[in-house]
Amino acid sequence: MSTFSRQAIIPGSLASNRIHLVRETRIMLGADLAILYGISNFNLNKAVSRNRDRFPRDFMFRLTAKEHVLLIFQSGIAKPRGRGGARYLPYAFTEQGVAMLSSILRSERALQVNIAIMRAFVELRRAVATNEELRKRIEQLERRYDAKLEVVFGAIKQMLEPPAKPKSGIGFHSVQKPSRVALSQ
């Protein structure tokens, strides 16, 4: 297989777009993996069930109904059961579970897809670490300059507030100007 066709099997962005955060763990759904590997979800599930001992709970788990509904709303995955969607709750594969899939799916495409997925997980981990580092630096700056800038932020907030409109009383009000009376002594 040529270098170009190996790279064209799966773009990295396609794999990274299918990584979700569930139970504070980055996962990929079995249906998404089946699409990437070029097999049916049924065949992926069959291969996993034949090798169930290779997938402990920290490698693969089934989503709860609530988690599935949340993923549907967040990312537009398959419809819930009863309207042409999946009949069973989907499997969620962690990074280790995806790596284990490469040992049971033995094809050139499975190998290339697995490499691309692993690279996507690494990039995601790197991006999260960078964001965490940035968040910590901002918090340090806030602590250092909070007291000094509190006065400035207070003044800015006052300037942004709309001026209070005087309340008009109920009833009739005359529009006469007060007359000037000269006071003589």
Buried (B, 14 or more C-beta within 10 A) or exposed (E): EEEEEBEEBBEBEBBBEBBBEBEEEBBBBBBBBBBBBEBEBEEBBEBBEEBEEBBEEEBBBEBEEEBBEBBBEEEEBBEBEEEEEBEEBBBBBBBBBBBBBBEBBEEEBBBBBBBBBBBBBEBBEEEEEEEEEEEEEEEEEEEEEEEEEEEEEEEEEEEEEEEEEEEEEEEEEEEEEEEEEEEEE
